[in-house]
Amino acid sequence: MSSTHKAAKRDGDLRAAARAGDTEGFLRLVREGADPTSRDKNGATALMHAAAANAVDIVDFLLSHGVAWNDVDEDGDCAGQYASGHGHAELAAAMMEHATASELALGEASMDETGGACRANAESETYLATPVKYSGDDKLLDENDDAVMMSW
């Protein structure tokens, strides 16, 4: 088996451990080099699988190690939607708190860098001028169909 196939298998095993809520197996695979940001054929990450399974320890590990809370799968669903969609309201609420705290921290860091002044740059101005569209299933999408805001 080639190294590429071994890595893909290890990454698949990592997502399966997240889906099963197998914290010990999950952490072992991370130590062995599995990629927590890898995606399955539907674009779902280990965080999404862990959220769907209510695997709180795995979700906490991933978020505390910087895995993006706002990544979306091929359908535009994020990990918080996986949690709420599977009836895990407490986990979804905790993930929302993490998302809010992350965004606040980023805003504070930006304010510190600029001495409290608003940062003006062409990239931000262009993005903010980009139209968004309502997907019809509680998501606002940008021109690339990336979720900008969603209800969960």
N, C-alpha and C positions, 0 to 999 in steps of 0.2 A: 504494500500500500504506500503510495507516495506521501510525502509530507503534507501536501495540500489536502489530500483525502483524509489524512489523520487529523489535521486541524479542523476540517469541516465536521468530522465525526465527533471530535471532542466538543466543538461548539454546539452541535446538536444534542449531545449528552448533557451539556450545561443547561440548555433550555428545558430539556426533559426533567432534570433535577429541580429546576425552578418550578415547573408545572406540577411536579409531585410534592413540592414543599420539602424536599430533601436537603436541608441546610448543610449537613455534614458533607454529602456528596457534591453539592454545589461548590462549597468552599475548597474542597480538594481539587476539583476541576479548574477553578480559578488559579490555585497555586500551580497547577500543571500547565498553565498557559492558555486556557480557554478564553475566548473573547466575549465578555459580557455584553458587548454592543453588536454582536453578530445577529443576523436576522434569519428567520425561517422563510419558507417559500411565500408566505403571506406578509412578510415584512415585520413580523412580531419579534420583539427582543426578549431577553431573559426577564427584564423588568415587567414587561407586559404579561408574560406567563406567570410570574410570581404573584403579580397583582390579581390575576384571575383566580389563582389558587388560594388567595388570602395568606400567602407565605410571608408573613410580616417580617421575620428575621432576614430573609433574603432581600425583600424590598428595602429594608433599612440599610443593609450592607451596601446595596447598589447605589442608593441615593447618597449615602455618606461617603462613597468613593467617587462621586462626581458623574455617575451615569445620568444622562439627560432625562429629566422627568417629562419633557414635552415632545419627545420623539413620537412619531405617529407611524402606524402600519400602512399597508397598501390601501386600506379603507379610510384612512385618516383618523383612526382611533388611537388615543394615547393610553398610557398605563392606568391613569385615573379612571378612564372610561371602562377599561377591562375590570377594574375593581368594582366600580359601581354597577356595571352590567351583570356581574356575577353575584350581586347582592351583598357586597362587602362594604357597606356604607362607612363603617368606622375607618377602614383602611383608606377609602377614597377621601374621607375628610382629612386624615393625617397627610396624605399625599398633596392635597390642596394647600394645607398649611406649609408643607415643605416648599411647594412651588411659590407661594406668596413670600415666604422668608427669603428664598433664593433671589427673587426679583427685587425685593427691597434691598438686599445686600448689594446686588449689582448696581442699583440706583444710587445707594450711598457711596459706593466705591467711585462711581462716575462723578458724583458731586464733590468728593474729596479731591479727585484729580483736577477738577476744573475750578476749585475754590467756590463752589456753589453756583457757578454760572452754567447756563444751559450749554450743552455741547452742540455746536452747529457743524455739521459736515454734510457733504454732498450725498453720501450714501444714505444717511438717515433721512435727509430731505426727500430724496427720490423714493425711498421705501414708504415713507409716510404719505406721499402723494399717490401711491399705487392704490387702485381701487380694490376693494374686497367684495366678495360675494357670499351670500347666505346659501349654504348647501341644501337646506331643507331638512336636515337632520341635526339641528342645533350646533352647527359649526360655521364659523366665518373663515373663508379661505382666501389666500392671496392669489395673485395672478399665476403662481406656480402650483396652485391647488394644495399648498401647505396650510395646515391649520394655524390660524392666528388666534382664535378664541373658540372655546367649545364649552358646552354645558355638561358637567358631570358633577 
